[in-house]
């Protein structure tokens, strides 16, 4: 075939903008999941939905890469409708990858309690959907199911809730799908079913997790207590009979601000208890480092968490006596 024939010209056409956009999409589909799974232990250690989506995205990227390679010499002009569809599809892919990157969890960053070594008064077991901490000794009859904050590693709450375990409570920290509790607000029911020896249950949560816990407590009358960490309900719980509530917040919280906590008081039962940690911020309710949008603390993390843990144990003790 002549080197200057029309067919040869088609094969040697320079890559188009949409071709390089496709290459970008392929790189993002493969690179972002690989980075998240390799760099963040909370991804593979959390709920299986996120790593499943990441693997699916990476596999799609590999297939797309093979397709681009095979068709690299047969690019032909597109009609306007096809071009619009192609660009729309690639923009959607990039938006999907950006969403997956946003879902990258806040990783557990062990604090002073963890650095002191593992506690000898509790046993920790872990599944793909929950972390269960049980006090050593006689089997407890009381428990707490806890919903983490949005995109926060479930392990980040082990240390702050360990005091409740030491006081004789079984604590189940949920691993939420995609790190978003509202995707399965009834997840606590599975945890309760997996622990049939517990007869008295409270539910709790941090931030968005507290919203899910509030919703669960509203709809399930076998829950006798609600523990809110820097959180508040979306709907009124005033009509929910037999529910004890403790709201713990920080006065320097830049996300669940004191104004928001105060405004939520009318949504909680009239006898709800409020505890404010002076100088505390949103990220002090777990061990996962700083959080964008949060306030500037006026107290150390260790001192704030000691107050939070003490308030939690006192609340659960009152709940059990009641």
Backbone torsions as a table, in degrees:
resi	resn	phi	psi	omega
1	UNK	NA	140.5	-178.5
2	UNK	-66.7	136.8	-176.3
3	UNK	-63.6	-20.7	-177.8
4	UNK	-107.0	17.2	178.9
5	UNK	-71.2	159.5	178.6
6	UNK	-56.6	-39.0	-179.2
7	UNK	-62.6	-41.6	178.4
8	UNK	-64.7	-36.3	179.4
9	UNK	-63.4	-37.4	177.9
10	UNK	-63.7	-42.5	-177.4
11	UNK	-68.7	-26.1	-176.1
12	UNK	-101.6	9.0	179.4
13	UNK	-59.5	140.2	179.7
14	UNK	-67.1	146.4	179.6
15	UNK	-56.3	140.9	-179.0
16	UNK	-89.0	170.6	178.4
17	UNK	-61.7	-38.0	-178.5
18	UNK	-69.8	-29.1	176.5
19	UNK	-64.9	-47.7	-179.1
20	UNK	-68.2	-30.1	173.6
21	UNK	-65.3	-38.5	176.4
22	UNK	-62.4	-41.5	177.9
23	UNK	-61.8	-40.8	177.6
24	UNK	-62.1	-42.9	178.6
25	UNK	-61.4	-43.5	179.5
26	UNK	-61.6	-46.8	-180.0
27	UNK	-60.7	-39.9	179.9
28	UNK	-68.9	-43.2	-179.1
29	UNK	-62.0	-33.7	-179.8
30	UNK	-90.4	-43.9	-172.3
31	UNK	-71.5	-44.7	-176.7
32	UNK	-64.1	-48.5	176.3
33	UNK	-60.6	-40.2	179.7
34	UNK	-62.5	-43.1	178.8
35	UNK	-63.0	-46.0	-177.5
36	UNK	-63.4	-44.4	-176.5
37	UNK	-72.8	-30.4	-179.4
38	UNK	-82.5	-36.3	-171.6
39	UNK	-92.8	-20.8	-174.0
40	UNK	-122.4	105.8	-179.2
41	UNK	-63.8	-19.1	179.7
42	UNK	-68.8	-21.1	-178.9
43	UNK	-68.5	-56.7	-178.9
44	UNK	-75.4	-20.8	180.0
45	UNK	-89.2	-3.3	-177.9
46	UNK	-98.5	-159.6	177.8
47	UNK	-58.7	139.7	-173.9
48	UNK	-68.9	-10.7	-176.4
49	UNK	-64.2	-44.0	-178.0
50	UNK	-64.4	-51.8	177.6
51	UNK	-61.3	-30.9	176.5
52	UNK	-63.0	-43.8	177.7
53	UNK	-66.2	-38.6	180.0
54	UNK	-65.1	-42.6	178.6
55	UNK	-64.7	-41.6	178.3
56	UNK	-61.3	-41.6	178.8
57	UNK	-63.7	-42.7	-179.7
58	UNK	-65.2	-40.7	178.3
59	UNK	-64.0	-42.1	176.8
60	UNK	-60.8	-38.9	177.9
61	UNK	-64.0	-38.9	178.8
62	UNK	-65.2	-45.3	179.0
63	UNK	-62.2	-39.2	178.8
64	UNK	-65.7	-39.5	179.0
65	UNK	-62.3	-42.4	178.4
66	UNK	-63.3	-42.0	179.9
67	UNK	-63.4	-41.9	177.9
68	UNK	-62.5	-41.0	-179.3
69	UNK	-63.8	-43.3	-177.8
70	UNK	-69.0	-28.3	-175.9
71	UNK	-104.5	15.6	-173.4
72	UNK	-65.0	-24.2	-177.4
73	UNK	-105.3	8.7	-175.7
74	UNK	-124.5	28.3	178.9
75	UNK	-70.7	131.2	-179.7
76	UNK	-128.5	156.3	179.8
77	UNK	-57.8	143.9	179.9
78	UNK	-102.1	148.3	170.9
79	UNK	-71.3	163.3	-178.0
80	UNK	-59.1	-47.2	179.6
81	UNK	-60.0	-40.7	178.9
82	UNK	-66.7	-38.5	180.0
83	UNK	-64.9	-43.0	178.7
84	UNK	-62.4	-43.2	178.8
85	UNK	-63.1	-40.8	-179.4
86	UNK	-64.3	-44.9	179.7
87	UNK	-65.5	-40.9	179.8
88	UNK	-62.0	-42.1	179.2
89	UNK	-62.7	-41.4	-178.9
90	UNK	-70.6	-36.0	175.8
91	UNK	-64.3	-39.6	178.6
92	UNK	-63.9	-39.2	178.8
93	UNK	-63.9	-44.9	179.2
94	UNK	-64.3	-36.4	176.4
95	UNK	-65.5	-38.9	177.9
96	UNK	-62.6	-45.0	-179.8
97	UNK	-64.2	-38.7	177.7
98	UNK	-62.7	-38.0	177.9
99	UNK	-65.8	-42.7	177.7
100	UNK	-61.1	-41.2	178.6
101	UNK	-64.3	-38.7	178.3
102	UNK	-63.7	-30.5	-179.6
103	UNK	-75.7	-3.9	178.9
104	UNK	-56.0	120.8	-171.2
105	UNK	-70.8	155.5	166.2
106	UNK	-71.8	123.8	-173.2
107	UNK	-83.4	144.2	174.6
108	UNK	-59.4	126.1	176.8
109	UNK	-120.1	99.2	-174.3
110	UNK	-53.3	134.8	178.5
111	UNK	-97.1	-161.2	-176.2
112	UNK	-62.6	-35.4	-178.8
113	UNK	-63.6	-42.2	-179.7
114	UNK	-71.1	-37.2	-179.6
115	UNK	-65.9	-22.0	177.9
116	UNK	-73.8	-10.1	178.6
117	UNK	110.1	162.3	-178.8
118	UNK	-64.9	144.5	178.5
119	UNK	-75.3	144.5	-178.1
120	UNK	-96.2	-2.9	-175.5
121	UNK	-102.3	13.8	179.3
122	UNK	-150.6	159.6	177.8
123	UNK	-120.4	134.7	-178.5
124	UNK	-113.3	126.7	173.3
125	UNK	-122.8	150.0	-173.3
126	UNK	-137.7	136.9	173.1
127	UNK	-123.5	-174.0	179.8
128	UNK	-72.1	-13.7	-175.9
129	UNK	-124.9	-1.5	-177.5
130	UNK	-162.6	154.6	169.1
131	UNK	-115.8	123.4	-177.8
132	UNK	-113.9	125.7	177.9
133	UNK	-114.3	121.9	-175.5
134	UNK	-121.3	132.5	177.5
135	UNK	-67.7	142.8	174.3
136	UNK	-70.3	155.2	-178.7
137	UNK	102.4	-153.6	-178.5
138	UNK	-58.2	144.5	-179.5
139	UNK	-63.3	130.2	-179.8
140	UNK	-73.9	155.5	176.9
141	UNK	-109.2	8.5	-175.1
142	UNK	-135.2	147.1	-175.0
143	UNK	-152.7	164.9	178.9
144	UNK	-132.0	127.7	172.0
145	UNK	-103.2	127.7	-172.0
146	UNK	-121.3	129.9	176.7
147	UNK	-96.9	119.0	177.1
148	UNK	-65.1	164.6	173.7
149	UNK	-70.4	167.4	-176.0
150	UNK	-58.4	125.5	175.0
151	UNK	62.7	24.4	179.0
152	UNK	-103.8	132.7	176.9
153	UNK	-55.1	129.6	-179.7
154	UNK	-58.2	-30.1	-179.3
155	UNK	-65.5	-19.9	-178.1
156	UNK	-65.9	-11.0	-178.6
157	UNK	-107.6	0.1	-178.2
158	UNK	-61.9	-44.9	-174.1
159	UNK	-70.3	-42.9	-176.3
160	UNK	-71.5	-25.1	179.3
161	UNK	-96.0	-3.4	-178.9
162	UNK	-63.4	-30.9	179.3
163	UNK	-63.8	-35.6	177.1
164	UNK	-65.9	-37.1	176.8
165	UNK	-65.9	-43.0	178.2
166	UNK	-61.7	-25.7	178.7
167	UNK	-84.5	1.2	174.2
168	UNK	107.0	15.8	-179.2
169	UNK	-109.4	140.3	170.4
170	UNK	-83.1	131.3	-178.6
171	UNK	-118.9	127.3	176.6
172	UNK	-114.5	114.4	178.3
173	UNK	-98.4	121.5	-174.8
174	UNK	-79.6	143.9	167.8
175	UNK	-98.3	112.2	-170.5
176	UNK	-89.3	146.6	176.8
177	UNK	-62.3	123.0	-177.1
178	UNK	60.6	14.4	-179.5
179	UNK	71.6	18.8	-177.3
180	UNK	-123.1	106.9	-172.3
181	UNK	-62.0	-31.4	-176.1
182	UNK	-71.1	-11.3	175.1
183	UNK	-70.6	-20.9	176.0
184	UNK	-152.6	72.3	-176.5
185	UNK	-65.6	-19.6	179.6
186	UNK	-92.9	13.8	-177.4
187	UNK	-60.6	-26.5	179.3
188	UNK	-60.3	-28.1	-178.7
189	UNK	-61.4	-39.8	178.5
190	UNK	-64.4	-40.5	178.8
191	UNK	-64.0	-40.9	178.8
192	UNK	-65.9	-39.2	179.1
193	UNK	-66.2	-30.7	179.8
194	UNK	-77.3	-8.0	-179.6
195	UNK	-129.5	67.0	-174.0
196	UNK	-68.4	-13.9	179.8
197	UNK	-78.3	-12.0	177.9
198	UNK	-84.1	126.5	-177.3
199	UNK	-105.5	-20.0	179.4
200	UNK	-122.0	120.9	-175.7
201	UNK	-120.6	141.2	166.2
202	UNK	-122.3	153.3	173.0
203	UNK	-121.9	152.7	179.9
204	UNK	-154.2	173.8	179.1
205	UNK	-173.7	161.0	178.7
206	UNK	-106.7	129.3	174.0
207	UNK	56.8	-120.8	179.4
208	UNK	-60.2	-31.4	176.4
209	UNK	-62.5	-33.4	176.1
210	UNK	-67.5	-32.1	176.2
211	UNK	-63.1	-45.2	178.7
212	UNK	-64.6	-41.1	179.1
213	UNK	-63.0	-39.4	178.3
214	UNK	-62.4	-43.9	178.9
215	UNK	-62.4	-41.2	179.7
216	UNK	-66.5	-43.5	-179.5
217	UNK	-64.0	-33.8	179.6
218	UNK	-65.4	-36.9	-173.1
219	UNK	-95.8	-5.6	-174.8
220	UNK	-129.1	104.7	-173.9
221	UNK	-75.7	-8.8	176.2
222	UNK	-81.7	0.5	172.7
223	UNK	-93.6	125.8	-175.1
224	UNK	-104.3	-9.5	-178.7
225	UNK	-143.5	149.6	178.1
226	UNK	-130.6	123.1	-179.1
227	UNK	-113.1	118.4	-177.4
228	UNK	-111.9	121.9	174.0
229	UNK	-104.4	111.7	178.1
230	UNK	48.1	50.9	-173.5
231	UNK	-152.6	173.2	179.3
232	UNK	-162.4	157.0	-178.1
233	UNK	-79.5	162.1	174.1
234	UNK	-89.0	-30.8	-178.8
235	UNK	-117.2	158.6	-177.4
236	UNK	-69.1	136.7	175.0
237	UNK	-108.5	12.5	-176.4
238	UNK	-60.5	-32.4	-178.1
239	UNK	-88.2	-0.3	-178.5
240	UNK	-82.0	110.1	-177.3
241	UNK	-79.7	144.4	173.2
242	UNK	74.5	20.0	-178.9
243	UNK	-110.7	119.1	174.2
244	UNK	-91.1	141.0	-174.5
245	UNK	-132.9	135.3	169.8
246	UNK	-124.2	126.3	175.6
247	UNK	-111.9	117.5	177.9
248	UNK	-111.2	128.4	-176.6
249	UNK	-139.9	170.4	178.2
250	UNK	-113.8	139.7	-176.3
251	UNK	-74.2	-13.7	178.8
252	UNK	-110.7	14.3	-179.3
253	UNK	-65.1	124.4	179.9
254	UNK	-90.2	-6.0	-178.1
255	UNK	-109.1	-66.0	171.1
256	UNK	-89.3	78.8	-171.4
257	UNK	-66.9	159.2	175.8
258	UNK	-54.5	-35.3	178.5
259	UNK	-63.9	-40.6	178.8
260	UNK	-67.9	-40.1	178.3
261	UNK	-63.1	-44.3	179.3
262	UNK	-62.4	-40.3	-178.9
263	UNK	-67.3	-22.6	-177.8
264	UNK	-82.1	-9.9	-174.4
265	UNK	-56.3	-36.1	-178.2
266	UNK	-72.4	-12.5	178.6
267	UNK	-89.0	-13.2	-177.1
268	UNK	-101.0	161.0	176.6
269	UNK	-54.4	151.9	-174.3
270	UNK	-61.2	-28.3	-178.8
271	UNK	-95.4	14.7	177.9
272	UNK	-60.5	143.3	-179.2
273	UNK	-101.1	138.7	179.1
274	UNK	-120.2	129.7	177.1
275	UNK	-125.5	125.4	179.9
276	UNK	-110.7	127.1	176.0
277	UNK	-88.6	111.3	-176.8
278	UNK	-64.8	120.4	-179.3
279	UNK	86.1	-0.7	-178.6
280	UNK	-77.2	150.3	179.3
281	UNK	-121.8	174.7	-174.2
282	UNK	-60.2	-43.4	-174.2
283	UNK	-76.4	-5.6	178.8
284	UNK	-78.1	-8.8	-179.5
285	UNK	-84.9	5.6	174.9
286	UNK	-158.6	176.5	179.0
287	UNK	-112.8	83.8	-179.9
288	UNK	-142.8	20.4	177.8
289	UNK	81.7	-165.4	-179.4
290	UNK	-76.4	159.2	-179.1
291	UNK	-129.3	132.7	179.3
292	UNK	-56.4	138.1	178.1
293	UNK	87.0	-5.5	-178.2
294	UNK	-77.2	166.5	178.8
295	UNK	-84.9	179.4	177.4
296	UNK	-92.2	123.3	-175.8
297	UNK	-69.2	151.6	175.4
298	UNK	-118.0	17.7	-178.3
299	UNK	-153.9	158.1	178.2
300	UNK	-74.4	154.7	178.2
301	UNK	-59.3	-43.8	-177.3
302	UNK	-61.9	-45.0	-179.2
303	UNK	-66.7	-40.0	178.9
304	UNK	-64.7	-44.0	-177.3
305	UNK	-69.6	-28.5	174.8
306	UNK	-64.2	-41.6	177.4
307	UNK	-65.6	-41.9	180.0
308	UNK	-62.6	-45.2	-179.5
309	UNK	-64.2	-42.6	180.0
310	UNK	-63.5	-42.4	179.0
311	UNK	-64.1	-37.2	179.8
312	UNK	-64.8	-47.4	-179.1
313	UNK	-63.9	-43.4	179.9
314	UNK	-61.0	-40.9	179.4
315	UNK	-64.7	-45.8	-179.1
316	UNK	-66.0	-34.8	176.6
317	UNK	-64.2	-43.4	178.6
318	UNK	-64.6	-38.1	-179.9
319	UNK	-63.0	-42.5	-179.9
320	UNK	-66.2	-42.5	178.7
321	UNK	-63.5	-37.4	-179.5
322	UNK	-67.6	NA	NA
